[in-house]
Each structure stands twice: as C-alpha cells, then as structure tokens.
Amino acid sequence: MVIVSVDNHSRLREVAIVIATSFLAGMAAPAMAERVDPFSTQGLTASSMAESIQHPLPVIPCENAQFTKAALSLTDVVERALCNNPQTREAWANARAQAALVGIGKSAYLPSISIAGAVSRNRTGGSNSFTPRTATYDQQSVSASLNYLLYDFGARAAALENARQVLTALNSTQDATIQSVFLFAVQSYYQLFAAQAAVISVKKAESSALESFNAATARYTIGSGTPADKLQAQTAYSQAVLNRIQAEGDARNAQGVLANSMGLDANRTFAITPPSLQVADAEFEHDIAGLIEEARSLRPDLAAAKAQVNAAKANAEAAKSAGMPTISLSTNLSHSESSLFTTANNSALGVSFNYPLFTGYNINYRIRAAEAQIETRLAQHEKISQQVALDVWKAYQGVVTGTQAVKSSIVLVSSAIQSERVALGRYKAGVGNILNLLTAQVSLASARMQNIQAVYNWHIAKAALAQSMGKLDFSAIATEKISP
C-alpha cells in the first residue's frame, strides 16, 4: 500500500465538497430508488405479465383486462387469465428481480464512495502530577473514502454473465408460464361448455327414460306388460336422474375451475359467451419430424434450460476467478477538529494487491461444484429437449385422433337416434321388449356424450399442439371470437 499524506486548506475544501455531494445523493437515494435506473435494467424484462404473447390489439391486454358484467369470450377469458393468474405474476416478478441483480453485477465496475462523521464530548483528568486537573473538550471528525476495483482477472465479468444468463432463463420461463396459463384457460373454457352440454345430454336421456317408464307403467296397467318391465324402466329412470345430478355438479365444478384459471375465487360468477365450434378438418397430416425441430427452436422452456447451461458455465468461470489476484485503488480524505487539539486534515491514496494464496481448499471445491452443476444443467437441457419431442408427438396424435373421433361420433349419434326411435315405437306397439328399449336409450346417451367430448377435445387438442410447439397465442384462437 502506498500512502501519501497532506495537510492544507485546499484539501479540506475538497473533502467538504465530496462529503456534501455524497450526503445529498445519499439522502435522495431512497426517494429516487424506484425511478433511477442508470443501467436500464427495467428494459430487460417484459413491461407487463402478458407482453410477450401475440395480441391482435396494439395495447397491452392487462390494461383492459378487468371484470365487467358483459359476457366474456374465449379471448377475454385468456386475457384475464394471463393478467390475473398468480403464476404469471410470480414469473414476471422473478424476472424483474433478476434484472435488478444484473444491475448489481454492473455496479461492480463502478467505485464505491462512503462518508463517515462523528461528534463527541470528551473529558480527561487524573490525580497524579501528569494530569493534575480535568479537562473537557469537543471533537468533530468527518471523512470520505473511495474504493475502486481496477482488475480481478474476470471475476466481475463472469458474475455479470451469470446474472444475464439467469435473467434470460427467467424471461423464457415467464414465456413458458404464459403458454401454460394460456392453455389452461382454453382447456377450462371448453371443458365448461363440454360439462354444460353434458348436462343437456343427460337431461334428454332422463326425459327418454321417463317416457320409457311411463310406457312400461301404461302397459302394466292394461295388463300387457310385466312387473319386471316396469321395475327395469323405473331403475333406468332413477339412474338417469342420478346421472343428471352428477353432470350438474361437474358443470358447477367446471365453472369454478374456469374462475380459478382467471385468478378468481371458485365461487365467483360471470357470464361466458358460447364458443363458435369449428368443423373438424377433413385431414390433418404434417411432417412430425419438422414439427419437433420447429418446437425445439421455439419452446421457451427449452430456451430457459439452454440459458441455465450458460449461466452454470459463467458461474464456473467466476469460481475459477475467485482464486486470482485483485488490484484495487483506494483514497481517503478526513478532517478533524477539537477544542483541545490542533485541527487535522489528512488524505491518503493507495493501490492494493491481494492474492489468496491458500483458502483451505475452498476455491478448489467451489470450482468442482460449479463444473458438476454444468453437467446437471446439460442433463436437464437434454431431458427437456426429449420432453419437447414427446409433447409434440402426443399433441399431434391428439389432433389426428380427435379429428377422426369427431367424425365417427357424428355417425354414432345419428344411428343411435334411429335405433332408439325404432325400439321405443316397437315397445309402445307391444312388439318389442323393455330390455331392447333401455339398451337403445343407454347407447344413445353414450353416443351423445362421446360426441360432446370429441368435439370439445378436438378444440383443446389443437390448442395443446400449438402450446407444445411454443406457438400458442391469440392468433391461434382468433376464429373462436366469431359468433355462431
């Protein structure tokens, strides 16, 4: 350390200027903390919870995503889910917090300035010949110091790079969270209407079962029917009533799930616009290998895993740099006044060199741990890459299967309706038996339910495929805003 001492009035004035400037800056810091962003870190994250998603309007959806009495379309539901769901808020907050850590990493390249001051009243005295009497005096001192790290063999750069890569990972994680919440909202929307359609279907089945029960009762009354027929019809009707009660409960639960997806309590009620259901495509066939490769280039969770690998590599470089020397510049200015002693003004300027020769093998193990972390992140990246391929494959097959299921269910419903009508007519005419009628009615109820599930599952499957590709946005559901 090289020390230079001076004692003059010009240095005292410099001390006063530095102290006054630092004091004013320090007093203003708390009030300016939220507005001052010298490293522009606020621009490193999305400006809202849903900014990264493609939206048909030029404004950020969250600015208008409030709940009103107007009926909500699918787009409205998704907007409110993205803006109000706690998952998206948490992901956004994590990204903003990491952006501030990037600012901390950049601050390591700037010097640190601090001030200190003290005021004291002192009393000295004694009973021997050297201090025959007591003395009281006041003393004031003030000092300012500056420390500046000149060179550290890459430790700061590695730490900053780690912070940047983690931020990239969290931004991508936010995008992945948005995709997941988006899909959950779409699923909840369609499942609500599927549940409501199921209620309508089971009510039709209940009406048919009641009609069969009445017919069996009439035949029993006139003596052309047996007690067994009447009991079987009554049992079928009771089962239909139970199915309707369960379906109504499922519909209420679906309403609660949809409210939850939008960040609301499950008991919150709201009006929902019915979907404009599309006709399943005649054929759905694409190059699955090409879809998988495209998904790997677009999926935000895979991008986050890649950024985590880079962050681990930067962390390993930081661990290695911890064992390297550092060179720092420091300066200190001080002023001391006393009513008993002579006023003193001092200054010091020095350059220091620090080299950790031995740290108890701490650095060695930190490097080893950091390198092992790289392997962990690489394995996680590979795992997610394989999961992307599986997600795309399953979603693709879901759309293909769903397309075929919709077509087959339409034919199934048509034939089941005809079969039930024939069986009912035969039974009323006295040439059919109750078992055939009940079987036909059960088949019709099952066919209707399968058709309902197939139609809504096909719409959900299309959204799931877009999400597996990393391409789920408002354009993927734009056609659903068209009124039926």
C-alpha positions in Angstrom: 0.0 0.0 0.0 1.3 3.4 -1.0 0.2 6.3 1.4 0.5 10.0 0.7 -0.4 12.5 3.5 -1.0 16.2 3.1 -2.3 19.0 5.3 -3.6 22.1 3.6 -6.8 24.1 3.2 -7.4 23.2 -0.4 -7.6 19.6 0.5 -10.1 20.5 3.3 -12.3 22.2 0.8 -12.2 19.1 -1.5 -13.2 17.0 1.5 -16.2 19.3 2.2 -17.3 19.2 -1.4 -17.1 15.4 -1.6 -18.9 14.9 1.7 -21.7 17.4 0.8 -22.3 15.8 -2.6 -22.3 12.3 -1.2 -24.6 13.3 1.6 -27.2 14.9 -0.7 -27.0 11.9 -3.0 -27.5 9.5 -0.1 -30.5 11.5 1.2 -32.1 11.4 -2.2 -31.4 7.7 -2.9 -34.4 6.3 -1.0 -36.8 8.6 -2.8 -35.2 8.0 -6.2 -34.7 4.3 -5.8 -37.7 3.3 -7.9 -37.1 5.8 -10.7 -33.3 5.8 -11.1 -32.1 3.0 -13.4 -28.7 4.0 -14.7 -28.1 0.6 -16.2 -31.5 0.4 -17.9 -32.4 -2.9 -16.3 -36.1 -2.3 -16.5 -36.0 -2.7 -20.2 -34.5 -6.2 -19.8 -37.9 -7.7 -18.9 -41.4 -7.5 -20.3 -43.3 -4.4 -19.4 -46.3 -6.5 -18.3 -47.2 -10.0 -17.4 -48.5 -10.8 -20.9 -46.4 -8.6 -23.2 -44.6 -11.5 -24.9 -47.8 -13.0 -26.2 -49.1 -12.0 -29.6 -52.2 -9.9 -29.3 -54.5 -8.5 -32.0 -54.6 -5.1 -30.4 -51.7 -2.7 -30.1 -52.3 -2.2 -26.4 -51.1 -4.5 -23.6 -54.0 -6.8 -22.7 -53.6 -6.2 -18.9 -54.6 -2.5 -19.3 -58.2 -3.6 -20.2 -58.4 -7.0 -18.5 -61.0 -6.0 -15.9 -64.1 -7.9 -15.0 -67.4 -6.4 -16.0 -71.0 -7.6 -16.4 -70.5 -8.2 -20.1 -70.2 -11.8 -21.3 -66.6 -13.0 -21.7 -65.4 -14.5 -25.0 -62.6 -17.0 -25.1 -60.2 -14.2 -25.9 -61.5 -12.3 -22.9 -61.0 -15.3 -20.6 -57.4 -15.8 -21.8 -56.6 -12.1 -21.3 -57.8 -12.2 -17.7 -56.0 -15.4 -17.0 -52.7 -14.0 -18.3 -53.1 -10.8 -16.3 -54.6 -12.0 -13.1 -53.3 -15.6 -12.6 -50.8 -15.6 -9.8 -48.5 -17.9 -11.8 -47.9 -15.2 -14.4 -47.4 -12.5 -11.8 -44.8 -14.7 -10.0 -42.9 -15.4 -13.1 -42.8 -11.7 -14.1 -41.7 -10.7 -10.6 -38.9 -13.3 -10.7 -37.7 -11.9 -14.0 -37.8 -8.3 -12.7 -35.9 -9.3 -9.5 -33.2 -10.9 -11.6 -33.0 -7.8 -13.8 -32.1 -5.9 -10.7 -29.3 -8.5 -10.0 -27.9 -7.7 -13.4 -27.7 -4.1 -12.3 -25.9 -5.3 -9.2 -23.4 -7.1 -11.4 -22.8 -4.0 -13.5 -22.4 -1.9 -10.3 -19.2 -3.9 -9.5 -17.5 -2.0 -12.3 -18.0 1.4 -10.5 -16.2 2.7 -7.5 -17.8 2.8 -4.1 -17.9 6.1 -2.1 -18.7 6.4 1.6 -18.7 9.1 4.2 -18.4 9.0 8.0 -18.7 11.6 10.7 -18.6 11.8 14.5 -19.2 14.4 17.2 -18.2 13.7 20.7 -17.6 15.5 24.1 -14.6 14.2 25.9 -13.4 14.5 29.4 -9.9 13.8 30.7 -8.3 14.1 34.1 -6.3 12.5 36.9 -4.8 12.8 40.3 -1.1 12.5 39.6 1.4 15.0 38.6 1.0 14.4 34.9 -2.8 15.1 34.9 -3.4 17.4 37.9 -6.8 18.5 36.7 -9.7 17.5 34.5 -10.3 18.9 31.0 -13.4 18.8 28.9 -13.3 19.3 25.1 -15.4 18.8 22.0 -14.3 16.9 19.0 -15.7 16.6 15.4 -14.4 14.5 12.6 -15.6 13.7 9.1 -14.1 11.6 6.4 -14.8 10.4 2.9 -13.4 7.3 1.2 -13.4 5.8 -2.3 -12.6 2.3 -3.3 -12.3 1.1 -6.9 -11.5 -2.4 -8.0 -9.2 -2.0 -11.0 -8.7 -5.6 -12.1 -9.8 -9.0 -10.9 -9.0 -11.4 -13.8 -12.6 -11.8 -14.9 -14.5 -12.4 -11.7 -16.9 -9.5 -12.2 -17.4 -10.3 -15.9 -18.2 -13.9 -15.0 -20.7 -12.9 -12.3 -22.4 -10.4 -14.6 -22.6 -13.0 -17.4 -24.2 -15.4 -14.9 -26.8 -12.8 -13.9 -27.5 -12.1 -17.5 -28.0 -15.8 -18.4 -30.2 -16.4 -15.4 -32.3 -13.4 -16.5 -32.6 -14.9 -20.0 -33.7 -18.2 -18.4 -36.3 -16.4 -16.2 -37.6 -14.4 -19.2 -38.0 -17.7 -21.1 -39.6 -19.2 -18.0 -42.1 -16.4 -17.9 -42.9 -17.1 -21.6 -43.4 -20.8 -20.8 -45.6 -19.9 -17.8 -47.7 -17.7 -20.1 -48.1 -20.6 -22.6 -49.2 -22.9 -19.8 -51.7 -20.5 -18.3 -52.9 -19.7 -21.8 -53.6 -23.4 -22.4 -55.1 -24.0 -19.0 -57.6 -21.1 -19.7 -58.5 -22.6 -23.1 -59.0 -26.0 -21.6 -61.1 -24.6 -18.7 -63.2 -22.6 -21.2 -64.0 -25.6 -23.4 -64.4 -28.0 -20.5 -67.0 -25.7 -19.0 -69.1 -25.8 -22.2 -68.5 -29.6 -22.5 -69.8 -30.0 -19.0 -72.8 -27.8 -19.7 -73.5 -29.7 -23.0 -73.3 -33.0 -21.0 -76.0 -31.7 -18.7 -78.3 -31.1 -21.7 -77.5 -34.5 -23.0 -78.2 -36.3 -19.7 -81.5 -34.3 -19.4 -82.5 -35.7 -22.8 -81.6 -39.2 -21.5 -83.6 -38.5 -18.4 -86.6 -37.5 -20.5 -86.3 -40.6 -22.6 -86.0 -42.8 -19.5 -89.1 -41.1 -18.1 -91.0 -41.8 -21.3 -90.0 -45.4 -21.2 -91.1 -45.7 -17.6 -94.4 -44.1 -18.4 -94.9 -46.5 -21.3 -94.0 -49.5 -19.2 -96.4 -48.3 -16.5 -99.2 -47.9 -19.1 -98.6 -51.4 -20.4 -98.5 -52.8 -16.9 -101.8 -51.1 -16.1 -103.6 -52.5 -19.1 -102.2 -55.9 -18.4 -99.9 -56.2 -21.5 -96.7 -55.6 -19.5 -95.0 -57.4 -16.7 -93.9 -56.0 -13.3 -90.3 -56.8 -14.3 -90.6 -54.4 -17.2 -92.0 -51.7 -15.0 -89.2 -52.1 -12.4 -86.5 -52.2 -15.1 -87.8 -49.0 -16.6 -88.1 -47.4 -13.2 -84.5 -48.3 -12.4 -83.3 -46.9 -15.7 -85.1 -43.7 -14.9 -83.6 -43.4 -11.4 -80.2 -43.9 -12.9 -80.8 -41.2 -15.5 -81.8 -38.8 -12.6 -78.6 -39.6 -10.8 -76.6 -39.0 -14.0 -78.2 -35.6 -14.4 -77.4 -34.6 -10.8 -73.7 -35.7 -11.2 -73.5 -33.8 -14.5 -74.8 -30.7 -13.0 -72.2 -30.9 -10.2 -69.5 -31.4 -12.8 -70.7 -28.3 -14.6 -70.5 -26.3 -11.4 -67.0 -27.5 -10.7 -66.0 -26.6 -14.3 -67.3 -23.1 -13.6 -65.1 -22.9 -10.5 -62.0 -24.2 -12.4 -62.5 -21.5 -15.1 -62.8 -18.8 -12.4 -59.6 -20.1 -10.9 -57.8 -20.0 -14.2 -58.6 -16.3 -14.4 -57.2 -15.7 -10.9 -60.7 -15.5 -9.2 -62.2 -17.4 -6.3 -64.1 -20.5 -7.4 -67.4 -19.1 -6.2 -67.2 -16.1 -8.5 -69.9 -16.0 -11.1 -69.7 -14.4 -14.5 -71.3 -14.6 -18.0 -69.5 -16.5 -20.7 -70.1 -16.3 -24.5 -70.5 -19.8 -26.0 -67.8 -20.9 -28.4 -68.1 -20.9 -32.1 -67.3 -24.5 -32.7 -65.5 -25.4 -35.9 -65.9 -28.4 -38.1 -63.0 -30.9 -37.7 -60.6 -30.7 -40.6 -61.1 -33.3 -43.3 -57.5 -34.4 -42.8 -54.7 -33.4 -40.5 -51.3 -34.5 -41.7 -47.9 -32.8 -41.2 -44.2 -33.7 -41.1 -43.9 -34.7 -37.5 -40.1 -34.5 -37.6 -40.3 -31.0 -38.9 -42.8 -30.1 -36.2 -40.4 -31.4 -33.5 -37.4 -29.4 -34.8 -39.5 -26.3 -35.0 -40.8 -26.8 -31.5 -37.2 -27.1 -30.2 -36.4 -23.7 -31.7 -39.5 -22.1 -30.3 -40.2 -23.7 -26.9 -39.4 -21.2 -24.2 -38.8 -23.8 -21.5 -36.0 -25.3 -23.7 -34.6 -21.8 -24.2 -34.6 -21.4 -20.5 -32.8 -24.6 -20.0 -30.1 -23.5 -22.5 -29.7 -20.2 -20.7 -29.3 -22.1 -17.4 -26.4 -24.1 -19.0 -24.7 -20.8 -20.0 -25.3 -19.5 -16.5 -23.7 -22.5 -15.0 -20.6 -22.1 -17.3 -20.3 -18.4 -16.2 -20.6 -19.5 -12.6 -17.7 -21.9 -13.1 -15.6 -19.1 -14.6 -16.5 -16.9 -11.5 -15.4 -19.7 -9.2 -12.1 -20.0 -11.0 -11.6 -16.3 -10.9 -12.0 -16.3 -7.1 -8.5 -17.8 -6.8 -6.9 -15.0 -8.9 -5.4 -11.8 -7.5 -7.2 -8.4 -7.4 -5.9 -4.9 -7.8 -7.8 -2.0 -6.2 -7.4 1.7 -5.9 -8.5 3.5 -2.6 -8.4 7.0 -1.3 -9.4 8.7 1.9 -10.0 12.3 2.9 -10.5 13.3 6.6 -10.9 16.4 8.7 -10.8 16.5 12.5 -11.4 19.5 14.8 -11.1 19.7 18.5 -11.3 22.4 21.1 -8.2 21.0 22.8 -6.0 19.7 19.9 -4.8 21.1 16.7 -7.1 20.8 13.7 -6.0 18.0 11.3 -6.6 17.4 7.7 -5.4 14.2 6.1 -5.6 12.4 2.8 -4.4 9.1 1.5 -4.1 7.5 -1.9 -3.1 3.9 -2.4 -3.1 0.9 -4.7 -3.5 -2.5 -3.1 -2.8 -6.0 -4.4 -4.5 -9.1 -2.9 -3.7 -12.7 -3.8 -5.4 -15.5 -2.0 -2.5 -18.0 -1.7 -4.4 -20.5 0.4 -8.1 -20.7 1.3 -8.3 -24.1 2.9 -9.2 -25.7 -0.5 -12.4 -23.6 -0.5 -11.9 -22.4 -4.1 -11.0 -25.9 -5.3 -14.3 -27.3 -4.1 -16.2 -24.3 -5.4 -14.8 -25.0 -8.9 -15.6 -28.7 -8.6 -19.2 -27.9 -7.6 -19.6 -25.4 -10.4 -18.3 -27.8 -13.0 -20.7 -30.5 -11.7 -23.5 -28.0 -11.9 -22.8 -27.6 -15.6 -23.3 -31.3 -16.2 -26.6 -31.1 -14.2 -27.8 -28.3 -16.4 -26.8 -30.1 -19.6 -28.7 -33.2 -18.5 -31.7 -31.0 -17.7 -31.5 -29.4 -21.1 -31.4 -32.8 -22.8 -34.3 -34.0 -20.7 -36.5 -31.0 -21.7 -35.4 -31.5 -25.3 -36.7 -35.0 -25.3 -39.8 -33.9 -23.5 -40.5 -31.4 -26.2 -40.4 -34.2 -28.8 -42.8 -36.3 -26.7 -45.1 -33.3 -26.2 -45.3 -32.6 -29.9 -45.8 -36.2 -30.7 -48.7 -36.7 -28.2 -50.3 -33.4 -29.1 -50.1 -34.2 -32.8 -51.7 -37.6 -32.3 -54.3 -36.0 -30.2 -55.4 -33.8 -33.1 -55.3 -36.7 -35.5 -57.3 -38.9 -33.2 -59.6 -36.1 -32.3 -60.4 -35.4 -35.9 -61.4 -39.0 -36.6 -63.3 -39.2 -33.3 -65.5 -36.2 -34.2 -66.5 -37.7 -37.5 -67.2 -41.2 -36.0 -69.2 -39.7 -33.1 -71.5 -37.9 -35.5 -72.3 -41.1 -37.3 -72.7 -42.9 -34.0 -75.2 -40.3 -32.7 -77.2 -40.5 -35.9 -77.5 -44.2 -35.8 -78.2 -44.3 -32.1 -81.1 -41.8 -32.5 -82.7 -44.0 -35.2 -82.2 -47.1 -33.1 -83.8 -45.5 -30.0 -86.8 -44.3 -32.0 -87.4 -47.8 -33.5 -87.1 -49.5 -30.1 -89.5 -47.1 -28.5 -92.0 -47.4 -31.3 -91.8 -51.2 -31.2 -92.3 -51.2 -27.4 -95.3 -48.9 -27.5 -96.8 -51.0 -30.2 -96.4 -54.1 -28.0 -94.0 -56.0 -30.3 -90.7 -55.0 -28.5 -89.4 -55.7 -25.1 -88.2 -53.3 -22.4 -84.6 -54.5 -22.4 -84.1 -53.6 -26.1 -85.6 -50.2 -25.5 -83.4 -49.5 -22.4 -80.3 -50.7 -24.2 -81.1 -48.4 -27.2 -81.6 -45.4 -24.8 -78.3 -46.1 -23.0 -76.5 -46.3 -26.3 -78.0 -43.0 -27.4 -77.0 -41.3 -24.2 -73.5 -42.7 -24.5 -73.2 -41.6 -28.2 -74.2 -38.1 -27.4 -71.7 -37.8 -24.5 -68.9 -39.2 -26.8 -69.8 -36.7 -29.5 -69.7 -33.8 -27.0 -66.3 -34.9 -25.6 -64.9 -35.5 -29.1 -65.9 -32.0 -30.3 -64.5 -30.1 -27.4 -61.5 -32.4 -27.0 -60.6 -31.6 -30.6 -60.6 -27.9 -30.0 -58.5 -28.4 -26.8 -56.1 -30.7 -28.8 -55.5 -28.0 -31.4 -54.5 -25.6 -28.6 -52.4 -28.2 -26.9 -50.5 -28.8 -30.2 -49.9 -25.0 -30.5 -48.6 -24.9 -26.9 -46.3 -27.9 -27.5 -44.9 -26.0 -30.4 -44.4 -22.9 -28.4 -46.8 -21.0 -30.7 -49.9 -20.7 -28.6 -51.1 -17.1 -28.8 -54.2 -15.1 -29.5 -54.0 -15.7 -33.2 -54.4 -19.4 -32.5 -57.9 -18.8 -31.0 -58.9 -15.7 -33.2 -61.5 -17.7 -35.1 -63.2 -18.6 -31.8 -64.4 -14.9 -31.4 -66.8 -15.3 -34.4 -70.4 -15.5 -33.2 -72.1 -18.8 -34.0 
